[in-house]
Amino acid sequence: MSSPVIEVSELHKTYALDGVDVHALRGIDLTVQAGEFVAIMGPSGSGKSTLMNILGCLDIPDRGRYILQGRDVTELDPDQLAELRNREIGFVFQNFNLLPRTSALENVETPLIYAGMGRAERRRRATEALQRMGLGDRLASQPSQLSGGQQQRVAIARALVTRPALVLADEPTGNLDTATSGDIMTTLGALHRDAGVTILLITHEHDIAAHAQRTLVVRDGELLEEHA
Amino acid sequence: MSWGAALQLALRALWRNKIRAALTALGVIIGVASVIAMVAIGAGAQQRIAETLENLGTNTLVIRPGTVARGGVRTGAGGQTSLTREDAIAIADLRDVVAVAPSVRSSAQIRYRGTNWGTSVEGVTPAHVDVRSWPLAAGAFITESHVVGAAHVCVLGQTVARELFGLASPLGETLVVKGTACKVIGVLEEKGATAWGTDQDDAVFMPITTVQRKLEGITHIHRIEIATSGRDASFRVLKDITQLLRSRHRLSGDDADDFRSYNRAELAKSSEESARVFSWLLGSIASVSLLVGGIGIMNIMLVSVTERTREIGIRMALGARRRDILWQFLLEALLLSTAGGVLGILVGLGGALAVARFSELPVSITTGSVLIAFLFAGLVGVFFGLHPARKAAQLRPIEALRYE
């Protein structure tokens, strides 16, 4: 239970914005154990998104170490990063990021396609994941035919279908009303509690972060443990 | 990602933009169809020219006596009496010479019972049939023994046969040629006019010796036609003949040739060359439209990549590798171009057949040209699809995800 999913030390990232170098991350240290539910908070511009991109293997740091499931991410090429994202990470985005004009079932199948899984097995697992999210009757629906909450559930099903080591939820309730937000957070909480899914939640809302076991705060490119 | 999944993905993406995909493919359809049709017309023209040349005897050389200049008067080609049957016999021994047909030309008013007909009379040997590739319609041709014995026999061209005998068979009848009675032993098949408008069927053929002795009273001959083993050989044989005749006629280094030579292969070569240029020209004009079709594919694929930047970002986040994205877009381009290729082939074949049906133009469709057009269409897809596909594959995931 206590093997680390994420081990980050001395992470630095600088990027150029309109010709000005922005030192977004200034030495981040972070360890997330398997089965943990961790929230990362911070105001916009704090380096939160940059950290999220690196933890999600969408970007690589300039300096520092990032070990995900025992693999040193900083040494991987773009294709190896893609495979790592495919196997180890499930993304839940603020704006859902479902493929447009594509059925819920096919959306959930997509990561399995890139994993090289056969069609029948893909169908079965995607259907199962959607049923778990209470969307068993909406398999053929396209995103435009679903409510915001339903779309986010499809996204959660897509994130879980590969059985990743880590679910990265980036402002998952940012585009939802309060009641639906509550539903989604309850769902994530249940996944953590009942299925032992490791969740890293990024948010700027305290009451959303409150669902996590542990909350960290990013401020000016540095990560601080928040003691409530 | 498996091929099946990739193909399905590409097909679905195209299906979502049916009209756009159809219009893009239309560019390729028009391109491929015009290549197929133009190449078919060009090849047809080439084939017709080849047939015409075949009829003419392309592997033939013609030797005629040279001119005579005496006191400022030049007789024109054929004025000299230097060429003999012995020359022809010597030429027959040269390498790559298949047949040698010496001939003497005369003209006469031919009488048969109450009617008469003015025509040309050619004194020939049995080799004449081979050299001119001119088969008999009825009876037999002049034989070697006819030549040796200067026999009083003749073979008629179709025009002469018709003018003198109408529908009746002339075989076994006797004509009078310049006071010499001649038995008709054969009738040639219709040969038609030459490319220059001379009616080849308006002629009577007799043994060369008969014409020389009975009609003309000469010992020289008027021309030698030589069939060679092939068109390429003709050029070499012509050189050998020139050398042979110069030495036989005892011409020293400075003397001009006392004979003239004509190489039909030369004519064939230039006609075929122009036919080839013609079909290349047609083909290249058509290729331009295929090129335009290809640019259409590239254009649409670039638009598609830009429109779907966010989709590409999502796919990358979900684990698509660069080659997965590359193949997705390349497959779309390939599907467009090959579907366009197949339909274009059908339209092109239809067009070519319609041209063949409703016009005088001959067309020739070969599997080769169809395959090449299809392959070319595929190549167009790869060539013009590669750049947009690479552009998509090289997007950075975070930027693609953030794209609005």
Interface residues (C-beta under 8 A of the other chain):
Chain A: N53 G56 L58 D59 P78 D79 A82 E83 R85 N86 R87 F91 F93 N97 L98 L99 P100 R101 T110 P111 I113 Y114 A115 G116 G118 R119 R158 T162
Chain B: M1 S2 G4 A5 L9 R16 R310 E311 G313 I314 R315 M316 A317 L318 G319 A320 R321 R322 R323 D324 R396 P397 I398 L401
